[in-house]
């Protein structure tokens, strides 16, 4: 069987100036709708989303999120080159990663925190390839997915934001990330999008 090559970066194209990686689990759809709804159409960055999903069922998450935001929302496709102003949603049963050229990589690696896609896998990948361009956002969810990843993002010079656990539907994920000591901002849900706009605007 021939494996299709990943798409090349279009001539003159450059990786996004800001790469926002968002992880969520229980209660995450409502939280994602609010965060993405606060981003303008000219947001100068790409957004990658991992929401824990049931791998046995097709996901309509991109369709659910699309009406809530001025950004384009699409299921992530293997080999697709990331563009600013687009939200890429991890499909069920695949880890969402990136390569150094700014292309999406979907993989079938082992589950992490019982999940595939896993937030830690996404955060580790973007930290490795995009370093200080990354903003990692940990939203509501149980257990500790994302905590190891935020350390990687912090150590590579990126910015880490956690939802205030007091307002989260499930506090486990943001609390675990905050406990690492590497979170730069702990914010109420309605303050996350303005902070992303501020950070990305400084890089535009």
JORA-V537688 format. One record per residue. N is the residue number from 1. PHI is phi in radians with two decimals (NA if undefined). PSI is psi as a letter, one per 20 degrees, with the letter a starting at -180 (999 if undefined). D_FIRST is the distance of its C-alpha to the first C-alpha in Angstrom with 2 decimals. Layout:
# JORA-V537688
n	phi	psi	d_first
N	PHI	PSI	D_FIRST
N	PHI	PSI	D_FIRST
This chain:
# JORA-V537688
n	phi	psi	d_first
1	NA	p	0.00
2	-1.54	p	3.79
3	-1.62	p	6.41
4	-1.07	q	9.49
5	-1.25	q	12.51
6	-1.22	q	15.50
7	-1.14	q	18.36
8	-1.36	q	21.06
9	-1.20	p	24.59
10	-1.01	q	26.53
11	-0.97	p	29.23
12	1.44	i	32.35
13	-1.39	q	30.80
14	-2.30	q	31.67
15	-1.02	q	30.59
16	-0.96	q	32.90
17	-1.19	h	36.37
18	-2.25	p	36.41
19	-2.09	o	33.56
20	-1.69	p	34.78
21	-1.96	p	32.85
22	-2.07	p	34.20
23	-2.13	p	33.86
24	-2.64	r	35.40
25	-2.47	c	35.52
26	-0.99	p	38.36
27	1.41	j	40.28
28	-1.26	h	37.78
29	-1.12	g	37.26
30	-1.09	g	40.95
31	-1.14	g	41.02
32	-1.10	g	38.04
33	-1.03	g	39.69
34	-1.26	g	42.82
35	-1.13	g	41.30
36	-1.15	h	39.01
37	-1.15	i	41.90
38	-1.61	j	43.99
39	-1.70	p	41.72
40	-1.35	r	42.65
41	-1.07	h	40.47
42	-1.70	k	40.93
43	-0.98	p	39.89
44	-1.50	l	38.79
45	-2.90	r	35.80
46	-1.80	q	32.47
47	-2.16	p	32.40
48	-1.95	p	29.69
49	-2.13	p	30.41
50	-2.00	o	29.48
51	-2.06	p	31.24
52	-1.02	p	30.70
53	-2.28	q	29.15
54	-1.32	o	28.50
55	-1.20	i	24.73
56	-1.45	i	25.23
57	-2.18	q	26.38
58	-1.07	q	25.15
59	-1.81	p	27.07
60	-1.89	j	29.50
61	-1.03	g	30.76
62	-1.05	g	30.06
63	-1.18	h	31.97
64	-1.21	h	34.72
65	-1.39	h	35.21
66	-0.97	g	35.01
67	-1.22	i	38.53
68	-1.63	i	40.09
69	-2.45	q	39.34
70	-1.37	i	39.81
71	-1.41	q	36.44
72	-1.28	p	33.19
73	-2.12	p	31.20
74	-2.57	q	27.50
75	-1.11	p	24.69
76	-1.13	p	22.86
77	-2.11	p	19.45
78	-1.03	p	17.00
79	1.55	i	17.64
80	-1.22	p	20.76
81	-1.41	p	23.74
82	-1.21	q	26.75
83	-2.23	q	29.91
84	-1.14	q	33.46
85	1.44	j	34.88
86	-2.16	q	31.71
87	-1.83	p	31.11
88	-1.93	p	27.57
89	-1.82	p	27.31
90	-1.10	p	24.90
91	-1.38	r	23.00
92	-1.07	p	23.65
93	1.37	j	21.72
94	-2.28	p	20.34
95	-1.28	q	22.24
96	-1.87	o	23.21
97	-2.33	r	23.41
98	-2.38	r	23.84
99	-2.00	r	23.33
100	-1.16	h	26.11
101	-1.48	i	25.37
102	1.61	k	25.96
103	-1.76	q	22.48
104	-1.39	p	21.54
105	-2.17	p	19.13
106	-1.78	p	18.21
107	-2.33	r	17.54
108	-1.93	k	17.58
109	-1.13	r	20.20
110	-1.04	q	23.14
111	-1.11	q	25.74
112	-2.15	p	28.75
113	0.94	k	32.07
114	1.17	j	30.29
115	-2.22	q	28.35
116	-2.59	o	24.90
117	-1.35	q	25.33
118	-2.12	q	28.15
119	-1.16	g	30.76
120	-1.02	h	31.04
121	-1.14	g	27.41
122	-1.07	g	27.91
123	-1.07	g	31.28
124	-1.09	h	30.22
125	-1.19	g	27.40
126	-1.17	h	29.68
127	-1.11	g	32.47
128	-1.13	g	30.50
129	-1.63	h	29.27
130	-2.16	i	32.19
131	0.81	d	35.16
132	-1.25	i	38.38
133	-1.38	i	36.78
134	-1.54	q	35.77
135	-2.12	o	37.79
136	-1.71	p	36.74
137	-2.18	p	38.23
138	-1.87	o	38.60
139	-1.84	a	39.69
140	-0.93	q	40.83
141	2.88	q	39.12
142	-1.51	r	39.81
143	1.06	b	39.10
144	-2.19	k	38.21
145	-1.07	p	34.79
146	1.87	h	35.21
147	-1.15	g	38.02
148	-1.16	h	36.09
149	-1.18	h	34.27
150	-1.16	h	37.54
151	-1.11	g	38.80
152	-1.11	g	35.89
153	-1.09	g	36.56
154	-1.04	g	40.28
155	-1.16	h	39.92
156	-1.69	j	37.90
157	1.65	j	40.59
158	-1.42	r	39.21
159	-1.85	p	41.31
160	-2.12	p	41.12
161	-2.11	p	42.53
162	-2.14	p	43.08
163	-1.12	q	44.42
164	-1.03	o	47.91
165	-1.01	h	47.51
166	-1.09	h	50.77
167	-1.87	j	49.22
168	-1.52	q	45.80
169	-1.09	h	44.93
170	-2.42	p	43.64
171	-1.52	i	44.94
172	-1.00	g	42.77
173	-1.14	g	40.08
174	-1.11	h	42.54
175	-1.09	g	45.06
176	-1.11	h	42.61
177	-1.21	g	41.67
178	-1.05	h	45.34
179	-1.13	i	46.22
180	-1.29	i	44.19
181	1.35	j	46.76
182	-1.97	j	44.20
183	-1.47	p	44.51
184	-1.45	h	46.28
185	-2.43	p	47.21
186	-1.89	o	47.82
187	-2.26	q	48.21
188	-1.06	q	49.01
189	-0.95	h	46.20
190	-1.33	i	48.06
191	-1.77	i	48.43
192	-1.26	g	44.78
193	-1.04	g	43.83
194	-1.02	h	46.96
195	-1.20	h	46.18
196	-1.10	g	42.63
197	-1.10	g	44.19
198	-1.10	g	46.75
199	-1.10	g	44.30
200	-1.14	h	41.90
201	-1.10	h	44.90
202	-1.22	h	46.11
203	-1.71	i	42.85
204	-1.27	999	42.67
